[in-house]
Amino acid sequence: MPIQILPPDVANKIAAGEVVERPASVVKELIENALDAGATDIRVEIAKGGQSLIRVADNGCGIPADEVELAFQHHATSKVADADDLFAIQTLGFRGEALPSIAAVSRVTMLTRPREQAAGVELRLEGGRVVARRTAAAPAGTILTVEDLFFNVPARRKFLRTVATETSLIAEIVSHYALAYPDRRFTLISEGRTVLQTAGSGDLKDALLAVYGLDVARHMLILNEPPDPQTGIGVSGAIGGPALHRANRKYIIFFVNGRVVRSPMLTTAIAQAYQGVVPTGRHPFVVLNIHVPPDQIDVNVHPQKLEIKFARSDEVFRVVQRAVRRLLVEEAPVHQFSRTIEVLDEPETPPAPTQPPLSTDEDDMRVQLFTPPPPTGRPTRTAWTPPPPTNRPHTPTPTPPPEAGGTKLPPLRVLGQTMLTYIICEGPDGLYLIDQHTAHERVLLERLRKQRAQQAVPSQRLLQPLTIELTPQQMAVVEEQREALLHLGFDVEPFGGLTVLVRAIPDVLKNRPDPAAALAEVIDGAIHDRSGLSWEDRLVMYAACRGAVKAGDPLTHEEMVDLIRQLEQTDLSRTCAHGRPTVVRLSVEQLEREFGRR
């Protein structure tokens, strides 16, 4: 094929592909335009995850009537005049590519009016071409409507994820900018329902409350490190205390001069600051805005402006790490007990003397997996309900060895527990070390899958429903996947705004000190899982993970024996749901070699 100049429509679609990856990319670009226009009130409305409708309305400066068409030309911008401006960018947008790229792959309607003009202009485009223009009444500012995204690029549509996922990604974008600009009022409406609304009061605590809810906001510590007179580098925002952490890094959010960015360097600085503060494998809540002189950063290194380069990265790292660590040391509160959750227990055993109550300290609680609940003749209120007892003797009859080539374990004899994490066992062909968390996760996963297939997942009703505040992203999943959650044992219903009522939880989670947090973690895990599994499969997988015993939980000999017996009966006993090994074997031959016996 000879070298040739691409047709304009092909070139435009290629350029759009760099900027417009999915509906959330459109929302991001339009919010940035609104902020650059000086808007103090930004309203985002979407339908079908942004695929059929995205509307962003702002009260910014608007676009003069004679410049409206020019705004949709490539490389047209009011934010850069010459090459020198590229080395001191002070706006969020500057390339002049957002509007033409969005218009190239959708049907766009812009209604805009500067305050000094009596009437506004409405401009309609399809696939990047102007199809209509008229003078129209309009409020001061800009309303930009994007419909039928990727209508002319069907190949791009098939790469989009479910409506719930795309909605959650948009909610994440709006939430991030609401946190970066607490002095601006943000509203997100999905399918006609208000998902998020901030006050725009200028107080970061108000924005944190709107985005994360009271349970998270009250554990956040406000950070304000003014810029250093010599370097000009400062940091402000909020960080979570020691009691506030999650299983992934999703809640570590960085802004640089108000721009949302991804930065492995800054993530490492946070990890070092929190070293020894949160449990291993857990990650804090962090919302930080790093202030750097504009001529000390390069924001033009990523098509979607998500990455950034620092001229003095070591200095930025030091400022962030020390500021966060200092605030944790000086202000972090003492860890408090988790709230006691009361559940309705309906045992069928006759009355008998009750046992002493268990500790409800999340860090010290013994996970009572295999001991019976306090027997009673009537429904009782108890801090937590362990599963029913087994009738096995302490040393069960060994199970027959698996067939050759099978995946089941041979019969094992439990010797003990080491490091409160690994169960030591003796087998017919060597010594076995079993990770108690991954092993129990595998057991629970197979149990839940069988119960779900039979539509008989045991559920534990709570004596008093729990109220829990979710993020907009989590709420979108709860609303779309409520039926899947119900099949899994979660009885969840909306309770206004971002609050839901939890009336029941899966039986496998009833030993958790805080099932509300478990619900949020199950949803988060399913949202960020990239396995390609269905929503129901992902929810089951993460429910099994959250319900399993953890590293550091002490187990009695009887509990270990029962766990190993259950693991022996599973079909895929060698790995957990995420592919991590459950068992490591040290063969007889290896032992003999190490001790010089062969």
N, C-alpha and C positions, 0 to 999 in steps of 0.2 A: 504494500500500500504506500503510495507516495505521500510525502509531507504536505500537509494542507492546513489551512486555517479552519478551525472548527466553526460551524454555524452558530450564530448568536444564541439561539435557544438551547443548544447543547452546552455551550460555554457557561451560560447562566445557571443551568441545572447542576453542572459540576461545581461552580462557585457556591451555589446554595447548599450542596452536600457538605461543604466544609464548615458552614456556619449553622445550618439547620439540620441537626441530627435527629431530633424528635420534637414533639410538642413543647416539652420543657425548655428546649433551646430557644424556641420562639418567645416564650414567656420571659425568659432571661433577657433577651435582647430588647424586648419592648419595655420591660421594667427599667433597664439601664437607660434607655432613651428618655423615659419619663423622669428619672432622677436627674439626668443631665439637663432636662428642661426646667428644673427647679420645682417640680411638683411636690406638694405636701400631702396630697391625698391620691392614692393609686388604687384602683379597683380592677381586679382580674376576675373575669367570668369565663368558665369553660364548660364544654359539654362533650361527653364521650371521651374523656381523657384528653381533650384538646384536639382530637382528630377532626371533629365536625365543627367546633367553634372555639375560638380564643378571642376574647375581647378585653382590651386593656384601655381603661379610661383614666386620664389624669387631669389635674388642674394646672399644668405647667404653662410655659410661655406660648405654646402653639406655634404654627408655621404660617408665615405670611402667604397670602393668596398667590403671589407670583412665584413662590418657591416650592409649591406643593409637588408638582411633577418632578422638579429637579431632585427632590428628596429620594426618589425611586431610581435615580441613575447611579450606576456603579461609581465608587470613589467620590461621591458627592457628600461633603460633610461641612459642618459649621465649626468644627472643633480643632481642626488642624489647618494652618495656613502655609507653613513651609517645613522643610526637613528638620530644622532645629527644634520644632515643637514636639517631634517624636521622642526627644530625649528628656522631656519634662511633661509627660502626659498627666493632666489633672482631671480628666473626665473619664467616665466608664466606657463610652464609645468614642471611636476616633477614625475608624477605617472607612466609614461610609458604605459598608457592605450589608448591614443588617436588613434594612427595608427592601432593597432590590433582591436580596437572596430569599427573603420570606415571600415576596410577591411572585417570584419565579416559580414557586411550587404550590401556590394556593390562590384562592380568590380573596382579594383584600379590598376593604372599604375604609378610607380614612376620612374622618370628619374633624376639622381643626379650625380654630379661631384664636388669633392673638387678642389680648385684652383691648388693644388700641383700635381694633377693627370692628365695625358694626355688624358684619355678617361673616359667616365662615364659608369653607369650601368643602364639598364632599367629592372625593375622587374614588372611582372604582377601577380595579385592575384584575385581570384574569391571566394567570401564567406570565405575569410580568408586563403585559400589554394594557394600556389605558383603554377602558371601554366606555367610561362615562365620567363627566365632570359637571357639577352644577353648584350654584350658590345656595347656601342652606343656612337656616338658623342653627346655632350651636353654642354650647357653653364655652367659656374661655378654657383653652387647653386642647387636648387631642383625645379622640376616641378612635382606636384602630381595631378593626374587626378582621380576623383571619378565619376563613371558612374552607372546608374541604382540603385540609392540608394533604399534600402529596397526591392530589387528584390526577395530576398529569405525570406522576412518577409512581405507578403502582408497585414497582419493584421495591420501593422504599417502604411502602405501607406494610408489606408482609414481614418486615424486620421489627416492626413495633410490637410491644408486649401487650398484655391485657389492659383493658380500660382502667382497672384498679391500680395496676403498676404505673401506667402513664399519669394517672391522677395523682398518685403519691409522689412521683418525681416532680410534678408541678408544685404540689404543696410544699415540698422540700425547698424548692427555689424561692417561693414567696416567703417562706418562713425564714430563710437565710437573710434575705434583704430586709425583712422586718426587724431582725436582730441587729443587722449592720446599721440601720437607720431608724432608731427608736423615736426620732423626732418627726417621722413621716407616718401617716396613717395608711395601713395596708388592709385591704379586704379581698378575700378569695371566696368566690361563689362557684360551686360545682353542681350541675344539674338543678339549679335554682335554689340550692341550700347554702347558707353561709358556713364555710368550713373554718375560716380564720378571719379574725378582725382585731387589729391592734389600735390602741388609743392615739398613738402619735404624740404622746405627752413629752417625749424626750428622755424619759426615765427608762433605762434598760431593764429594770425590774418589772415594769409593766409589760414590756415586750416579752420577757422571759415567761411571765405568767400567762400571756395570751398564747404563746407557742407551745410551751411545755406543761403548763398547768401548775397548780399550787405545790404538789408534792415535790416536783423538781425545783421550782423557783425558790422555795424556802431553803434549799440546801446549796444554793449558788452564792459564791463570794464575789463581790464586786472588786475588780482590779482597775487601778488607775495609776499608771506609771508615766508621768509627764515626759515629753521628749527631752533627751539629754542636750544641754546647750551646745556641746561640741559636735556630736554626731547627728543630732536631730531625730534620733530614733526613740520612739516611745511605744507604749502598749496600753490598751484599755480593753475592758470587756468584763467577762464573768467566768469563773471556774467552779467546778463542782467540788464539794467537800469530800472527805474520805468515804463517807457512807453512800455517795452517789456515783455509781459506775455501771457500765453495761458490757455486754459480751463482744461488741464490735466498736470500730472507730467512727461510726456514723455520726456521733454527737461531738466530734472534735471539728470545730468549724473555724476557719481563718479568713480574715479580711485584711487586705493591705490597702490602706488609704480608701477604705470603703468598697473595695473590689473583692468578690468571693474568689478565692484561689485554692488550689491544691498544692501542698508543699511537703514532701517527705522530710525535708530538713526541719521544718517547724514541728512536724509530728514527732520527730526524734527528740526535739527540745522538750516537748510536753512529756514524752515517755520518761526522760531523765528527771524532770521536775517531780513526777509522781512516783518515782521509784521508791518502793517500800511504803507507799501511802495507800494504794489500792491493791487488791489481791492480784497475784500473777495471772495473766491471761484476761484480765478485765481492763476496761478503758474508761477514762473519766468523761464528764460533760465539760466541754471547753468552748467558749465563744470569745474569740480574741480579734481585736482590730489593731493591726500593727501600723504605726505611723512612721513613714519613711519619707525623706525629701524626694520629690518626684524625679529629680535628676539622678537618684541613686538606685533606680529600679528600671527594668526593661519589661514592659507588659506586652510587647509585640512578639511573643515567642510561641504562641499557640493559636490555632484558628478560632477557637471559642474563648480565648483570653482567660483560660482557667489556670494557666501556669505563669510563673513570673521568675525573673532573675534579679538577684540582689547584687549590687556592686560590692557590698560589705556584708556578705552572708554570715561570716563568723561573728561579727558584732551583733547582727540581728539575732542569731542563735543565742548568744550570751544574754542579751537583754531579756528575751522571752523566757529562757530557762530560769534565770535568777529571779525575775519578777514573780513568776508563778510559784516557784519554790518558796520564796520569802513569804508570800501571802498564805500558803499552806501551813508553814511553820508558825506564823504569827496569829492567824485568824481561824484556822480549821477547828471546828468544834469536836468535842469528844464524841465518839461513836455511840449512838443511842440504841436501845433495844428495838427490834422490829415490832410492829404492832401485832398483837395477838389476834389471830383469826379464829372465829367461832364457827363450827360447822355442826350440822345436824347429824347425829349418829343414831342409827336405829338398829342396834344389835338384836339378835334373836336369842341370846343366852339368858339364863335366869339371873336374878339379882345375886350379887356377890360383893365382897368388900372392894372398894376402889383402891387403885394404886396411887402413889404420890404423883402429882402433876409433873410433866416434863418441863425442862427449862425452855424458854422461848427466845433465848439469845441466839440470833442467827449464826454467830460464829461458834458457839459452844454446843448447839443443840445436837443431840444424838439422833441420827436418822433411824427411826425405829421401823425397819422394813419387815421384820419377820416375827415381831412380838405382838400379842393380841391387845386390843383396846381395853380400857377399863370396863369390865362387864357390868351391866346395869339392867334393870327391868323396864326402863322407860327412856325416851330420848333424852340425852344429856348434852350439856355444853362443855366442850373440851377444847383445850388449846390446839390439839391436832389429833387426827384419827389415823393410827397405823393400820395396815392391812390385816385381815384376819389371820389367825395362827395356822400353821401347817401342823399336820399330825405325824410328820416324819420323826423317826428317832434321830438322835444327834448324829449317828453315823449310818446313813441310809445304805440300803443294799446297792452295790455298784451296778450301774447300767451296763448292758452288754457293749462290747467295743463296736465302733462303727465299721461298716463295710469298707473294703479297700477302696481308696480314692474318694471316700466321703469327706464332707466338710465338718462333721460333728467331732467333738472332743472325745478322747478316751475317758474312762472313769478315772477320777482324780481323788486323792486324799488330801484334805486341807491340813496344812501344817501351821499356818499363822498369817499375820499381816505385818508388812513392813512399811515404814514411812507413812502410815495411815493412808496409803494409796494403792499398794500392790498386795495381792493375796498369793501366798506361796503354797504351791501344791506339789504332791508327788504323783507321777503317772507311771504307767508300765514301761515307758521308754525314756524317762528322764525327769528333770525338775521343771516345773511350769511357774511362770510369773504372770499373774492376771491383773490387768488394770481394772480396778473395781468400778470406775465410772463408765468406761467404754463397754465393759461386760454387761453391766446393768442396763445401759442404754440399748444394747442389742436385744436383750431379753424383753425390755419394754416395747421396743419397736415392733418385734414380731408379734407380741401379744396384742398391741393396738391394731396392727394390720389385720389380724384374724378377727378381732372384735368388730372392726369397722366393716369387714366383708360380710359379717353376720348381722350388721346394723345393731350391735349390742355392746357398745362401748360404755362401761360403767361410769356413772356420773355421781359426784358427791354434791348434794344441795347444801348451800350455806344457810345457817340459821338466820343470819341477817345479810341481805344483799350488800355487796361491796360497791362503792362508787369509785371509779378510776378515771382519771383524765388522760386522754391519749393525745398524741401529736396528730396534726392533720393527715400525715401520711398513714399512720396506724388506723385512724378513723375511716379512711377511704377503704382500707382492706376489710375492716370489721363490717362495714355496710355491704360490700359486695360479696364477701365470703361468710356471711352470718350463718348460712345453711351448713357450710362445711365445718364451721366452728361448733355448731350444734351437734352435728354427727360425731364430732370428736369429744363431746362432753361439756363444752363451754356453753352455758346459757347466758348470752350477752344481749342486752338491748340498749339502744340509744336513750340518753337521759337529758338531752338538751346540750347544744353546743358540741364540745369535744368530750363530753362526759358520757360514760356508759355505766349501766348497772350489771354487775356480775352476780347471777343468782346460783350458778352451779359451775363446778370445775371437773375436769376428768379425774377419775379415781387415782390415776398414776401421779397426780400433782398434789394430792391432799396432804402429803408430808412436807410440802414446801411451807416455810414460815410466812410467805407473802404470795398467795396465788395470783393477786392482781399484777404484781411484778412479773410473775411467770407468764401470764397472758401477754403482756407487752413484749417479753423476750421471745415468746413463740412467734408472735407476729413479725417482730423485727428479723428473726432468723429466716422466716419464710420470704420476707420482702427481699432480703439481700442474697438469698441462695441463688446460685447460677447453675444449678444442676440440670435444669430443663424439665424437672418433674412437675406434675400438676400441683395446683394449690393445695388440694387435700393431702397429697403425699408429702408435700413440704411441711404442712402443719403437723402431721403425724410425726415426722422425723424430728422436728424441734420440740414437740411435746415430750417425746421419749428422752431427748437429751436433757431437757429441763427437769424432768421427773426423776432422773437417775441419781444415785448417790454421787457425791463429789469426792475428789481427792482431798484428804484431810479428815474425812468422816471416820471415826472409829467404829469397827464392827465387831460383834461378838462372834465366837466360834460358830454358833448355830446359824447366825446370819450369813457368815461366809459360806458354810456348807450348803445352805439353801440356795444362795446365789449361784454357786458352782453347779449344783444339780440342775437348776433351770438353764444355765448356759449350756450344759451338756446336751440338752434337748433341743436347742435351737439349730436351725439349718445352716445359718451363716455365722457360726460362733467365732470366727477368726478376726472379724473386723466389726467396728461400730458403724452407725449409719453414715458417717462422714468418711469412711475408709481407713480410719486409724486402727492399728492392730489392738486386739483385746488380749492376746496371749503371746508370750515369748517363751520358747522352750530351750532348755539347756540339756542336750542329749546325754545319755549314759557315756557314750564315747568321748564327748567333750569333757565331761567330768573326769573320766579316767586319764585322759591326756593331761589335763591341768594338774592332777595329783600324781603324775608320773607312773600310773599303773599300766600304761601301754606305750 
